[in-house]
């Protein structure tokens, strides 16, 4: 069965510190997609990144970077030089079809609450 | 381009009642999915609709149902409400599939008393 584990429930850092949010996933599919979403206090989830299972290249976007390692089934997210505006709940998610078909299902981790203090 | 719109924003119901939530996806998006978010269980997938057909379903009882109209707008219905149904219900849309970037609405906060 599909599963996404975000072991860190809450993280608190001081502004300008680097912080890494961990994500471990389980799937039987060979084709799957991984996502990170951010949920600020307003409640609306905001897309951050999508990665497919065949693309293990790490990605950097400004202060954000992602490390995808199939060998350890992990898709970790690092924020460099954190800012107060980064405070939010961050969700890792897995999309797979569980059968190799086209009917994808989305499974979210429980989320990590990141608080960046000034 | 308008985002995903969910109505109402807040809803208070009592046990045993039923409720209908509405979601208007981004124009041109054909896939609409629904999620329940609670402090205990987190974000859980309810179902996905595509071209007026339910394409996938999560592990929720039959009291939870939905439908999609020809204009891609979707409604979600919960019958015989229970206290445990209190949650934030989020709708998301994408052009074609759940393996794409999803655009989420702000949600409907349902309180069951």
Interface residues (C-beta under 8 A of the other chain):
Chain A: X33 X35 X37 X42 X43 X44 X45 X46 X47 X50 X52 X91 X95 X102 X103 X104 X105 X106 X107 X108 X109 X110 X111
Chain B: X33 X35 X42 X43 X44 X45 X48 X55 X56 X58 X88 X90 X92 X97 X98 X99 X100 X101 X102 X103 X104 X105 X106 X107
